[in-house]
Amino acid sequence: MIKYLLFGLVICSLACSTPKSIHLKKLTALYPYGLIGDDYDILNEDDLASNTCAAEEQPFPSEVASYPYWQCFPVKNVDIVCEVTGYDKSQKTKLAILDLEVKGKAKNHHYLSRRAIVLETCNEFQNDLKRLTEKETYVCASGGFGGYDTDDFGKKEANWVFDKFKTKKGCSSYFVGGCDLQYQLKNGCKIPKLSKR
């Protein structure tokens, strides 16, 4: 009797796996550190693979800020703020720091641009976020971990170096071709795990 019960449990565990759990297992099998939490079926293997172009995979939290991790959040908690930093006389335009803000219960997240960017470019990212998140529930963000801080009200904040964001509708990246693994491979990206697929 116990033998049949155990056999039934094994069969059920294999047959009862949801497509969602299979999807996550597949993603994390090759890239165990690339995703923090659930991806809500937004990401694919290429998304996690492309992040290894920049740096070798590292467990979170890492001392190496260059490895970008993916995390996904409810769209209602995410916004992009363009914080104007001044005027660049040589470019004859205003510059801004892009801040993809995520408001959370336990902590907030800030995905910040590497440097000040042209304000119009920051506004384009705002438009991309609006377009890609319309009628979507979740958005995923990728970035290198920069450490924890506390805001003026004592709430914990996680700081990240902004890399890209993605929904089921598409992706927007800080770098040209950052959402396209094939583009990256054609331009010098080498990913050892690709040969294991």
Secondary structure, 3 states (H helix, E strand, C coil): CHHHHHHHHHHHHHHCCCHHHHHHHHHHHHCCCCEECCCCCCCCHHHHHHCCCCCCCCCCCCCCCCCEEEEEEEHHHEEEEEEEEEEECCCCEEEEEEEEEECCCCEEEEEECCCCEEHHHHHHHHHHHHHHHCCCCEEEEEEEEEEEEECCCCCEEEEEEEEEEEECCEEEECCCCCCCHHHHHHCCCCCHHHHHC
